[in-house]
C-alpha cells in the first residue's frame, strides 16, 4: 500500500519485457542468468494485476473472477510452448515473449488505481470519482448526481471521519521487514511463499524457454 498497484505493474512489465529482449542478444552466460532472474523476479510484482482485479470485484463474482484469472494465467503459460513450436529461432522466440508481455500495460492505462490504496493515502476525491464512474458504467445509477451518488458520498464522508478518529486506519507505515518481524506465523508464511514462488518461477522461466 506504499506504492499502489499500478506503478509496480508498470515497472514490472517494462523490466520483464526489457530483460527478455536483452536475453535474445546476450552471449554471456552470467548476463543471461541475470536477465532471466530479473524476468522471473518481476513476475512477482505483476501479481499486483491479480490483486487489483480482485479489489474491484464484488463478493458475488469474486470466485468467478479468480477462476478466470487462473485460467488466463495457465493459458499464458502455454503460449511459450506454442511459440517454440512455431518459431525455430531462439532470438525471435524471446522477442515474441518480450512483446506479448507488453500487453500487460493495458491494465495500467485502462484500469483505475486501487480503491484501498487511495483510501490509505486519503485521496477521497479520486476514490469518489472512480466509484461514481463505475456505478454509472455498471448501470447502478443514471448519472453522478442521483440518490445513489449522494449515498456514496455520505459513506465516504463517514469513512473519512472514522479515519480521522483513528478507528479505521493506522498512522504506522509498514515495510517489507514487517513480514519477518510481526509474528512467527507471518514469518513462516512469508518464507514458505518465497520458496514456493521460487520453485514455480523456475519452472516457468527456466524449463519452458529451454
N, C-alpha and C positions, 0 to 999 in steps of 0.2 A: 504493500500500500504506500510505500515511499516513492514509487516511480510510476504507479498506474499500471495499466495493461498494454496500452497501445505503443508506448515508446519501447518497451522491451521487445514487443513483437516486431517493430520496425527494425531495430538494431539487430536482432537475431536473424531476421530474414536476409538482411544485407550481408551480414558476416557469413552466414551459411552459404549463400549464393556465391559470394566472393571467394571463400575458401574452396568451394567446389570448382569454380572457374580456374583458380590457381593450380589446383591439383592436376588439371589437364595439361599444364605446361611446365610442371616441376619435374626435374630429373634427379633431384637429390632425395635420397630415401628419408633423411631426417626432416627435411622441409615438408615432404609428403605426409609424414606422420603427424607433424604439427597441423597441417591443413585439415587432415581428416579429424584430428582431435577437436579443432575449432568447429568443424561442421557438426560433430556429434554433441559438443558442449552446448551450442546454440539451440539445439533441438529442445533442450530443457526449457529455455526461455520461450520458445514457440508454443509451449503448453499453455501460455497465457491466453492464447486464442481460444482454447477449450474453456478455460475459466471465464473468459469474457462472455462467451456464448451462454454458458450456464447461468451467469448472473442476470441475463436478460430474459431467460425463460422461466415462466411461472411453474409452480409445483405440479400442475396438471399435466404439463407437456415435458417436464424435465427428464423423465425416464426415456421418452421417445427421442428427445434431442441428444441425450447421452449415447443411445444406441446408434443414432445416425452418424454422430461424430466418430464413434468407434469403427463403424463400417467404412467411412471415408478414409480413416487412418489405415485400415487394413488394405483397402484398395490402393492407397498411396504407396504402401509398402510393396505392392505387387508391380507397380509401374516400372521400377528399375529392371525387373526381370524381363518385362516386355521390351524396354529399350535395348537391353542387352541382346535380346533375340533379333530385333530389327536392325540394330546398328552394330557393325563388326569392328568399328574403330573406337578405341578406348577414349581418345580425346573428345570425339563427337558425343560419346556416351556421357561423359562428365559434363560437357557443355549443355546437353539436354537436361540433365538433372539441375544444373545451375539456373537455367531459365525457367523451368517448371516450378522451382522453389519460389521464384519471384511472384507467383500467383498469390502467395500468402499476403502480399501487400494490399490486396483487396480489403482485408479486414481493417487495416489501418485507415484507409481512405473512405470506406463506406459504413463502418460500424462506429457508433458513438463510444466515448470513453466510459469506463466502468462507473456505475452509479455509486457503488460502495466507496470507490477511491475518491470520487468528487465530494461525497459527503464527509469523508475523513479529512479532506482539505478545506472544508467549509465553503465549497463552491455551490451555494444554494441556487444562484441564478442559472448556472449551467444545468444543474440537475432538473430544475423546473422546466427549462426549455426542452431538454431531451425527453422527459416523461410526457409532457404535453404533446410533443411531436409524435411520440409512439402511440399515444392514445388516439390521436386523430387518424394515423395511418392504419391502426387496428380496428377502426370503426367504433371505438368506445365513446367517442364524442364527436360532434359535428365541427366544432371549432374550439379554439383555445380559451374562449371566454364563457362557455356554458357552465352549468352547475357542477359537472364532473371536474372541470378545471379549477373551480373555486374550492371544491372539497380537497383536491390535490394540494393546492397552495396552503390550505389550512393544516393539512397533515405535515407538510414541510415546515411550517412555522412551529408546530408543536414539537417536531423533532429538533429544530434549532434551539428551542427553549430548553428542552431536556439536555441537549448537548452543552449548552452554556452552564447548566446546573451541575454538570459532571456526572450525570446518571447514565449516559449512553456511550460517550466516547471518552477515552483517557488521553491525557496530555503526553504520556510517555511515548517516545519514538523507539520502535523496535528495530532490530538489526538481525543479520544472519546469525550472529553469535547467540542470540536468544534461543535459537533452535537447539543449541547444545547445553545451555545453562539454565533453562527454565525448569525442567524436571527430568528425571531419569527416563521416564516413558517417552517423552518427546525426543530426547537424545537418541534413544534406541530406535524409534520410528524413523528419525532423520537418517541415521547411519544405514539402516536397512533399505530405505528408499534410494539412497545414493548407490548402494551396491546393486540393487535390482535394476535401476536405470542404467548403470554402467554396463551390466550384462546385456540388457536389451539393445542398447545403442551399439554395442559391439557387434551384435548380430546384424543390425540394420546397416551400419556404416562400414563394416569390415568385410563380412562374409558376402553380403548381397552384391556390392560393387565388384568383388573379386570373382 
